[in-house]
Amino acid sequence: QVQLVESGGGLVQAGGSLRLSCAASGRPDSGYGYDVGWFRQAPGNQREFVSRISWGGDFRYYSNSVLGRFTISRDNGVNEIYLQMNSLKPEDTAVYYCAATYAGRGTDQDYDYPYWGQGTQVTVSS
C-alpha cells in the first residue's frame, strides 16, 4: 500500500507561484518503487492529467496546458514529490491530487493509478 498526503495549496493571485508537495509512505504491493502523477479537478469538470514522473525521476511529462509553467520533481530520500507551479492562471484553479502506481506503469490516465491522496485546493484569483 502507498499512502499519499498533499500539501501546499492555497489562494494566489494570477501570475503567482505555489509549490505543492506530496508525502508518500509505504510501497506498492509489488514491493518496488512507484511512478507518481499529479491530476486536478475543477468544479463541474472531469479530473485531468497535469504531470507525471517516473520512479527514478528521469522521465517527466506535462499536459500542454501547464508545459513551461509547472515543474515536477521528487526526492526519494525523503519520499516526497513536488509540483512547482509558476505563472499561475485563474484556469489553474482546481483541487490537485497526487497519485501513485507501480514503477514503469505511469500514464496520463487517472484509472491507471491505484493510490490517491485526498487533494489540496489551489485557487488563482484574477
Sequence and secondary structure as in RCSB ss.txt:
>XXXX:A:sequence
QVQLVESGGGLVQAGGSLRLSCAASGRPDSGYGYDVGWFRQAPGNQREFVSRISWGGDFRYYSNSVLGRFTISRD
NGVNEIYLQMNSLKPEDTAVYYCAATYAGRGTDQDYDYPYWGQGTQVTVSS
>XXXX:A:secstr
 EEEEEE  EEEETT  EEEEEEEEE  TTSS EEEEEEEE TTS  EEEEEE TTS  EEE TTTTTTEEEEEE
TTTTEEEEEE S  GGG EEEEEEEEETT   S GGG  EE   EEEEEE 
